[in-house]
């Protein structure tokens, strides 16, 4: 039986503590082969947020019990900018050294990053914190989309529902796509009962929103530059918080997420229309390397730039060729 250790640090959101038990428990009810023991491991006197009043929890498992875990689940928590204590860093590094895996959610990614285990890897966090993560840890390739990123023994994701993504990713690795898919549908399907009405409201929000078109065109003309949230907000003449709210209403994504979409769409156009090498297309569309372009392109299209180009050529009419 695999052991999943939930590392609870001070100020952990209460709902994130329960996600591993929710996901693996749902899977075990339908698939007897899924057998996991979930333990909440913490030091004394940890405060949990998300309740009418702060809650203090005690558990039978301390930090030393991370040594017995196959998977360590690291939720967000307070004080993530200050860095974790030496005992936390040592426990996380030891978990990976002996072959374990770590899943970090939201601000918990900063704690994982402090171990150095994400250096040279791709990772993500909540969209409000992606620039800060990149600035504090320049050796990490930060994905602004916030969807679960698997790289080596680490899985990272944004907050709120990100814990579901992380746990489903581990479930997929250990038990296959069918188990993960059916568990996901059981957990998430009730959220979509009003999907049509939600989509109508989103469409109306997009119709009613205005004022970002000049900034979006400005972004499109500067894809090759390393644009930041501050750059985009300065062009729009509004604060970063207002920029985030307007982009979410207008596009359904944060500014950096939308910028990534534009870059990928431009890359796809260039791949279909010309013969430029992938390295040059990556440079023109603002990716730091061809490898970074390939990673993002594959995650959003399910194929590689080369395969996409070959398919476009195979399907092109004789005149287009």
N, C-alpha and C positions, 0 to 999 in steps of 0.2 A: 504494500500500500504506500503510495506516494504521500509525502508530507509537504503541505503548503504552509509556510510561515508568513503571516501578515505582520509586517514590522510597523507597530504603532508608535509614532513619535508624538511629542506634545502638540496639541492643536489639530490632531487628525480629524477630518470630517467623518462623522458617525456613519454616513451611508457608505463610505468607501471601505470601512472595516468589514462590512457584511457581504461585499460583492463576491469574493471567492467562494464563500459558502453557498451563496445564491446560485452561482453558475454551476459549480461542480456538484452541488446537491441536486439541481434540476437534471443534470446529465445522468447522475447515478440512479435516479428514479426510473429512467427509461432504458438505461444501458447498464446492466449489472457489472460489466467489465470495468466501468469507471469507478475506481475506489481511491478516494483521497481523504486524508485527515487534515483539516484546516485548524491551525493554531494561531492565536493572536499573541505575539511575542513583544514584550515591552519592558522598559524599566519601571520602577515604582512611581506611582502618582501621576500618570499621564492623564491629561485633560482632553476630552472628546468634545468637539464643537458640533453645531447643527441641531442642538436641542434647545428648549426654552431657557435652560440654564446650563452652564458647563457641567459635564459629567466626569467624574473620576472613575477609572476602571483599574481593576487588579486582575491578573490572570496567573495561572500556574506556570507560565512559560516566560522566561526572561530572554535577554539578548543571547545568552549562551546556547539557547535551544535553536538558534539559526543554524548551528552546526549540523543539526539533524534534518534540515529541510532539503527537499529536492527542488522546490521553487520558493523564492522569496518574493512576496508581493509588497511593494513599497508605495503606500498612498501619499497624497499631499499632506502637508503639516505646516505649522507655524515655524518661524525662525529659519526657513530654508536658505535665506541669504547669508546667515551666519555660519553655515557649514555644520555638519554633524560632529559629534564627539569622536575621539580616536577609536573607542570601542565599537561604534557603529561602522566606521570605515573599515576597520579590521574584519568585522564579521561579514560584511558584504563582499569584500575581496576574497575572503576565505571560502565563501559560498561558491563563487565562480571557479576558484582554483581547484576545488575538488569535483567540478563538473556540474554544479547546480546552475539554475537559471534565475534571472531577476526580471520582474515586471514592475515598472515604475509609472505612476500616474500623476499628471499635473505637476505641481511643485515638487513632488517626490523625485522628479527627474533631476532636479538640481542636486539633491543629496546623492543620487547615483552618479551624477557627473563628477562630484567632488572626489569620488574614489579613483578617478582616472580610467574606469572600465569602459567609458563611452568614447575615449579619445580615439580618433581615427574611424569612428563609426557614425552611422546616421541615427538620429534620434529626434523626438518631437516633444512638445509640451503644449499647454494651453496657448491660444493665439495671443493672449495679452503678454505672454512671457517669452515668446520665441526670440525676439531681438535681444532680450537680456541674457537668455541662455547662450546665444551665439557670442555675445560680447564677453561674458564671463568665462566661457569655455571655447576658445577659438579653434581648438582641435576637433570639435564635434561638428559634423555636417547637420545643421538643424533644418528639419523639414517643417515648413510653416503650415501644412495642411491639418496637422493635429490628429489624423487617423493613425491607428496603431502601426508602428514601425518595428520590424524584427531585424536585428542585426547581431549575428553571433548569439551569445547567450542572453542578450538583453532585448526586452520588448518595452517600448515606451508609447505613451498615448496622452491625449489631452485629458482634462478632468471631467467631472460629472459622469458621463456615460463611458469615459475612457477606460474605467476599470472593467467594464463588460468586454470591451475590445481586447484588452490584455488577457483576460482569463479565457476568452473564446479562442484566442490565438494559441495559448498553451494547450487547450483542449484539442484543437486541430492538430497540433504537433504530435500529441501523445495518442490520440484516438481516431484521427482521420476527419475528413471533410464532412462526412454524413453525420457523425455524432455532434460536431460543432454546429453544423447547419441546423439540425433539428432542435438542438438546445437553444440556439439563437432565436428560432421562430417561436418556441414556447415562451421565451422570456420577453420578446419584443413585440410579437404580433398584437397583443391587446392595445399597444400604443397607436396602432394604425387604424382603429375602427372608425375614426373621424378623418381619415386621410384626405378624402375629397374636399371636405370643408376646409381643412387646414391649407390644402393647396390653393383653394380659391382665395383665402385670406392672404396667403403669400403673394399670389399674383396681383391682388389689389394693392398690397404694400409696394410692390415693384412699380406698378402703374402710377401710384401717387407720389413716389419718391422722385426727386429731381435735383439737379444742381451738381451732380458728380461727373457729368459727361466731359466737360473740359479737362478735369483732372485725369479721368480714365484715358482720354486721348493723349494727354501729356505722358502718362505712364507707358502707353503703347509706343510712343516715339522714343522712349529711353529704356527699352528692355535690356540693352547691353550694359547699363549702369547698375551699380549696387544700391538700388533705392532702399531707403529705410522708411519706417512709419513717420518719423519726423519730417523727412523730405516730402512725403506725400501730403501730410497735414499742412505743411508750410505752403505748398502750391494751392491747396484747397482753401487756405485762409481760415482754418478752423483748428480747434484743439484735437489732440490724438483721440481722446475719448469720443468727441463728436464725430470724428472721421470713422471710427470703428462702428458707431451706431448707424451712421448713414450707409456705409458699405454693406452692413448686414441687412438693412432694409432694402437696399437697391439691388444687391447681387446675391444675397444669401450667404455671403462669406466675408471674412475680414479682409482688409486691404492687401495684406501680404499673400493670403490665400488666393485672392482674385488675381494678383500680379502673377502668381505661379501659373494659374490657369491660362492667362494671356500668353505667357512665355511658351507654354506647352502647345497652345494652338498655333502660335507663330512657327514653332519648330516643326509641327506637323505639316504646315503649309509649305515650308522650305524643303522638307523631305520629299513632298509629293511633286514639287514643281521643278526642282533642279538637281544638280549633280554634286553639290558641295559636300565635302566630307562632314561626318558627324561632329568632329572637333570644331570645325569652323561654325557650324550651326549652333553648337553649344555656346560659343563665344558671342555670336550675334544676338542670341536670345537671353543672355545674362546668367547662364549657368557657369559655375566655376570650372567645370571640367566636362568632358564627354561622358565620364562615368556617372556624374551627377545627373546629367540629362537622361542617360539610359535608365537610371534608377527611377526617376520620377515618371518618365514616359511609360515604363513597364508597369508601374503601380496604377496608373490611370487609364492605360489602354489595353493592358494585358499582352503586349507584344514589345518587340525591340524596335528602335529606329530603323535598323537595316531590314528587318522583316516587313515593317510597315512600308518602306520604300519599294521593296520587291513586290509586295502585294499590289501596290498602286500601279506599278509598271505592268504587272500581269493583267490587270483589269482595264488598263487604258485602251482607248480606241486607237486604230492605226494612225489617225490624224494627230492624236495627242502624243503618240510616240515619235 
